[in-house]
Amino acid sequence: MIEKLETFKKDKKEIIGQNACSKYLNTRIEKLSIEDIKNEEKIEDLLDMRSEDDYVEEYEEAIEKFFSGDANANIDNKVEKILEVFSKGNFDISSYANQAKTEDEKAMVFWDIIREIKRDDERVKSLKIAIEQQKINGIELEGFEKDKDFSGIHKFLEKAFPDGLLNKALISKITYLPDIVDVSILGKIYFLPLDKYFKWKKKFRDLSLYKTRAVNRGSSNRIGLFHSAPIEIYSFTDENLRNFEYLEDVDENRKMCVYKLGTIAHEVGHNFYTNLLNNRKKNKWKEIINSIGNLTYYSRKYSEGIHGNSVNYEEEFAEAIRLMTTCQKYLKKKFPEAYNFLSENFPELK
């Protein structure tokens, strides 16, 4: 357990920057690392993993069909399963097997197939188990009580993500820290109290461009198994809502509320992208974004160098979930292709 904890803490420090030695940050890392380990071990215990030998016995005959070249001509359940698993990664397993000529090369392909089928079964099973656990545990909300814009957060989540859809996002807890500003500069993350943030801004006028509104801890671990994980929402101070076209028709008194609730929906969207979209659907989404361009000012920043230098399709998807749940009429009118994609794949959102 100690060795695992040190590894998790090291990974998190590398992810969140070089100033990870601060007391506040180390405390957060410690708590999150312990939670990650407990969730991971719980899912691993429930998985009842099968051995590779079990898969060899089950799939040996089907794999031989790939080497003989008649896999596509003689589709049975096992061959179909192999094709389905590798299609998730856009990988042509038939061509890969045909390239194996020597016995050593065939053995390598054989074990690649066995291990990938095993991993896929474990991922699928762990997602089902994690969702069932999530149904039991629910989502804990903390820190929202004093912000009137979040007074309806429970109703919003129930209405925006009905029919158990929210459980599939695998969010264990959402914590709101309205007095802390999360700023990312040159690969480093700084958690600034409000007074310190405004002191920095006097020297760095564009500081608000580098704010991070939320941190999503992710719902899958390093070996691809799923578990519930927390989200942290940081201060919305110093926001310029005039940048967001989708808020233009929203009543002035409700704009900040819609924006804040949309940030929660955005983070839920990240988990949908990870948990529920296979590669075929992700490729379709990429085609749509390549065709219509950035959905919002926020996602456009990713392709213009402030947070990156290329289109971030996951961020575009998260923004689409934001729009679908808070400004659906705008999304349907402005980006019908994105609206139709979400309607087809997430009919609960309509």
C-alpha positions in Angstrom: 0.0 0.0 0.0 2.8 2.4 0.9 4.6 1.7 -2.4 1.4 2.2 -4.3 0.7 5.5 -2.5 4.2 6.9 -3.2 3.8 6.0 -6.9 0.4 7.7 -7.1 1.7 10.8 -5.3 4.7 11.0 -7.7 2.4 10.7 -10.7 0.1 13.4 -9.5 3.0 15.8 -8.8 4.3 15.3 -12.3 0.9 16.0 -13.7 0.2 19.2 -11.7 3.5 20.9 -11.9 6.7 21.7 -10.1 5.3 23.6 -7.2 3.7 20.5 -5.8 5.6 20.9 -2.5 3.1 23.4 -1.1 1.3 22.3 2.1 -2.1 22.8 0.5 -1.3 20.9 -2.6 0.5 18.0 -0.8 -2.6 17.6 1.4 -4.8 17.4 -1.7 -2.5 14.9 -3.4 -2.4 12.7 -0.3 -6.2 12.5 0.0 -6.7 12.0 -3.8 -4.0 9.3 -4.0 -5.5 7.3 -1.1 -9.0 7.6 -2.7 -7.6 6.4 -6.1 -5.9 3.4 -4.5 -9.1 2.4 -2.6 -11.2 2.7 -5.7 -8.7 0.8 -7.8 -8.4 -2.0 -5.3 -12.1 -2.3 -4.9 -12.7 -2.7 -8.7 -9.8 -5.2 -9.0 -11.3 -7.3 -6.2 -14.7 -7.3 -7.8 -13.3 -8.1 -11.3 -12.5 -11.8 -10.6 -10.0 -11.6 -13.4 -9.6 -14.6 -15.7 -6.1 -15.9 -16.5 -4.5 -15.7 -20.0 -4.6 -19.5 -20.1 -8.4 -19.3 -20.0 -8.4 -17.0 -23.0 -5.9 -19.2 -24.9 -8.2 -22.2 -24.5 -11.3 -20.1 -25.6 -9.8 -18.2 -28.5 -7.0 -20.4 -30.0 -9.0 -21.8 -32.8 -10.4 -18.4 -33.8 -6.9 -16.8 -33.8 -5.7 -19.5 -36.1 -8.2 -18.3 -38.7 -6.4 -15.0 -38.9 -3.1 -16.7 -39.7 -4.8 -18.9 -42.4 -6.4 -15.8 -44.0 -10.0 -17.0 -43.8 -11.1 -15.0 -40.7 -13.4 -12.7 -42.6 -14.8 -15.6 -44.7 -15.7 -17.6 -41.6 -17.1 -15.3 -39.0 -18.1 -17.0 -35.8 -18.7 -15.4 -32.4 -15.1 -15.6 -31.3 -13.7 -14.2 -34.6 -16.3 -11.4 -34.4 -15.2 -10.6 -30.9 -11.6 -10.3 -31.9 -12.5 -8.0 -34.8 -14.7 -5.9 -32.6 -12.0 -5.5 -29.9 -9.3 -4.4 -32.3 -11.7 -2.1 -34.2 -12.0 0.0 -31.0 -8.4 0.9 -31.6 -8.7 1.4 -35.4 -6.4 -1.6 -35.8 -6.6 -4.0 -38.7 -5.8 -7.3 -36.9 -6.2 -9.4 -40.1 -3.3 -7.5 -41.9 -1.2 -7.7 -38.7 -1.7 -11.4 -38.6 -1.0 -11.9 -42.3 2.4 -10.2 -41.9 3.5 -12.8 -39.4 5.5 -15.4 -41.3 7.8 -17.1 -38.8 6.6 -19.1 -35.8 8.1 -16.4 -33.5 6.2 -13.7 -35.2 3.0 -15.7 -35.1 3.5 -16.3 -31.4 3.9 -12.6 -30.8 0.7 -11.8 -32.7 -1.1 -14.6 -30.9 -0.2 -13.2 -27.4 -1.0 -9.7 -28.5 -4.5 -10.8 -29.4 -5.0 -12.8 -26.2 -3.8 -9.9 -24.0 -5.9 -7.3 -25.8 -9.1 -9.4 -25.5 -8.4 -9.9 -21.8 -7.8 -6.2 -21.3 -11.0 -5.3 -23.2 -13.1 -7.7 -21.1 -11.6 -6.3 -17.9 -12.3 -2.7 -19.1 -15.9 -3.5 -20.0 -16.5 -5.4 -16.8 -14.9 -2.8 -14.6 -17.0 0.0 -16.2 -20.2 -2.0 -15.4 -19.0 -2.7 -11.8 -18.0 1.0 -11.3 -21.4 2.2 -12.5 -23.2 -0.1 -10.2 -21.0 1.1 -7.3 -21.8 4.7 -8.4 -25.5 4.0 -8.2 -25.1 2.9 -4.6 -22.7 5.7 -3.5 -24.1 8.7 -5.5 -22.3 12.0 -5.8 -21.3 14.0 -2.8 -21.5 17.8 -3.2 -19.4 20.1 -1.0 -18.8 23.9 -0.8 -21.8 25.0 -2.9 -24.0 26.2 0.0 -23.0 29.9 0.0 -23.1 30.6 -3.7 -26.7 31.5 -4.8 -25.8 30.6 -8.5 -25.4 27.0 -7.3 -28.6 26.9 -5.2 -30.3 24.7 -7.8 -27.4 22.4 -8.6 -29.2 19.2 -7.4 -32.2 19.9 -9.7 -29.9 20.9 -12.5 -28.0 17.6 -12.4 -31.2 15.6 -12.2 -32.8 17.4 -15.1 -29.6 17.7 -17.3 -28.6 14.0 -16.9 -31.8 12.0 -16.4 -32.5 8.2 -16.4 -29.3 7.3 -14.6 -27.0 8.9 -17.2 -25.0 10.8 -14.6 -24.0 7.5 -12.9 -22.1 6.7 -16.1 -19.8 9.7 -15.6 -18.4 8.0 -12.5 -18.1 11.1 -10.3 -17.6 10.4 -6.6 -17.6 14.0 -5.4 -17.7 17.6 -6.6 -16.0 20.1 -4.4 -16.4 23.8 -4.9 -13.5 26.1 -3.7 -14.8 29.6 -4.5 -11.9 31.3 -2.6 -9.1 29.6 -4.6 -8.1 30.5 -8.1 -6.3 27.8 -10.1 -3.8 29.3 -12.6 -1.7 27.3 -15.0 1.4 29.0 -16.4 4.2 27.3 -18.4 3.4 23.9 -17.1 3.1 24.9 -13.5 -0.1 25.1 -11.5 -0.7 27.7 -8.8 -3.5 27.6 -6.3 -4.0 31.3 -5.4 -6.2 32.9 -2.7 -8.3 35.7 -4.1 -6.1 38.5 -2.7 -2.9 36.9 -4.1 -4.5 36.4 -7.5 -5.4 40.1 -7.8 -1.9 41.1 -6.6 -0.5 38.9 -9.4 -2.9 40.4 -11.9 -1.5 43.9 -11.3 1.8 42.6 -12.8 0.3 40.2 -15.3 -2.8 41.8 -16.8 -3.8 38.7 -18.9 -3.7 36.4 -15.9 -7.4 35.5 -16.3 -6.6 33.8 -19.6 -4.7 31.2 -17.7 -7.3 30.3 -15.1 -8.5 26.7 -14.8 -12.1 26.6 -13.6 -12.1 22.9 -12.8 -9.8 19.9 -12.2 -11.2 16.5 -13.2 -9.3 13.6 -11.6 -10.5 11.1 -14.3 -12.5 7.9 -14.0 -10.0 5.3 -15.2 -6.7 4.3 -13.7 -3.3 3.6 -15.3 -4.2 0.1 -16.5 -7.6 1.2 -18.0 -9.9 0.0 -15.2 -12.8 2.3 -14.2 -13.7 3.8 -10.9 -15.4 6.9 -9.5 -13.2 9.9 -9.0 -13.7 13.5 -7.7 -13.9 16.9 -9.5 -12.8 20.2 -8.0 -14.4 23.5 -9.1 -12.4 26.7 -8.5 -13.2 30.4 -8.2 -15.2 32.1 -11.0 -13.8 35.5 -10.1 -12.6 37.8 -12.9 -14.7 36.2 -15.6 -15.5 38.1 -18.9 -18.8 36.5 -20.0 -18.9 38.7 -23.1 -16.6 36.3 -24.8 -19.2 33.5 -24.7 -21.6 33.9 -27.7 -23.9 31.2 -26.4 -24.8 33.4 -23.4 -26.0 36.4 -25.5 -29.7 35.5 -25.4 -29.6 34.5 -21.7 -31.1 36.9 -19.2 -28.3 39.2 -17.8 -29.1 38.1 -14.2 -28.8 34.4 -15.1 -25.6 34.5 -17.2 -23.2 33.7 -14.4 -25.4 31.0 -13.1 -25.7 29.3 -16.5 -22.0 29.6 -17.0 -21.2 28.0 -13.6 -23.7 25.1 -14.1 -22.3 24.7 -17.6 -18.8 24.2 -16.1 -20.1 21.2 -14.1 -21.7 19.8 -17.2 -18.5 20.3 -19.1 -16.6 18.1 -16.6 -19.3 15.5 -16.8 -18.8 15.6 -20.6 -15.1 14.7 -20.2 -16.1 11.5 -18.4 -18.7 10.6 -21.0 -16.0 11.0 -23.7 -13.6 8.7 -21.8 -16.2 6.1 -20.5 -18.9 5.9 -23.2 -17.4 6.8 -26.6 -15.6 4.0 -28.5 -13.0 4.9 -31.2 -15.6 4.7 -34.0 -17.7 7.4 -32.3 -14.7 9.5 -31.4 -13.6 9.4 -35.1 -17.1 10.5 -36.1 -16.9 13.4 -33.6 -13.5 14.4 -35.0 -15.0 14.6 -38.5 -17.8 16.8 -37.2 -15.4 19.2 -35.4 -13.0 19.3 -38.4 -16.0 20.4 -40.5 -17.7 22.9 -38.2 -14.7 24.3 -36.2 -14.6 25.3 -32.5 -17.8 25.4 -30.6 -17.0 28.1 -28.1 -14.4 30.8 -27.2 -13.1 28.4 -24.5 -12.4 25.5 -26.8 -10.9 27.9 -29.4 -8.2 28.8 -26.9 -7.0 25.2 -27.1 -6.4 25.5 -30.9 -4.8 29.0 -30.7 -2.0 28.3 -28.3 -3.1 29.5 -24.9 -3.7 26.0 -23.5 -2.3 24.1 -26.5 -1.6 24.4 -30.2 -4.1 22.0 -31.9 -7.7 21.1 -31.9 -8.6 19.3 -28.7 -11.6 17.0 -29.6 -12.3 16.0 -26.0 -12.6 19.7 -25.0 -14.9 20.3 -27.9 -17.0 17.4 -26.8 -17.1 18.6 -23.2 -18.2 22.0 -24.4 -20.9 20.4 -26.5 -22.3 18.7 -23.4 -22.2 22.2 -21.7 -24.3 23.6 -24.5 -26.6 20.7 -24.8 -27.5 21.0 -21.1 -27.6 24.8 -20.6 -28.1 26.4 -24.1 -29.6 23.6 -26.2 -31.5 25.9 -28.6 -28.2 27.7 -29.4 -26.4 24.4 -30.0 -29.2 23.1 -32.3 -29.3 26.3 -34.3 -25.6 27.1 -34.5 -24.1 23.6 -34.7 -26.8 21.1 -35.8 -24.2 18.4 -36.6 -23.0 18.4 -33.0 -26.5 18.5 -31.7 -27.5 15.6 -33.8 -24.5 13.6 -32.7 -25.4 14.0 -29.1 -29.0 13.3 -29.7 -28.2 10.0 -31.4 -25.6 8.8 -28.9 -27.1 10.3 -25.7 -30.9 10.5 -26.3 -31.4 11.1 -22.6 -30.1 14.7 -23.1 -32.8 15.8 -25.5 
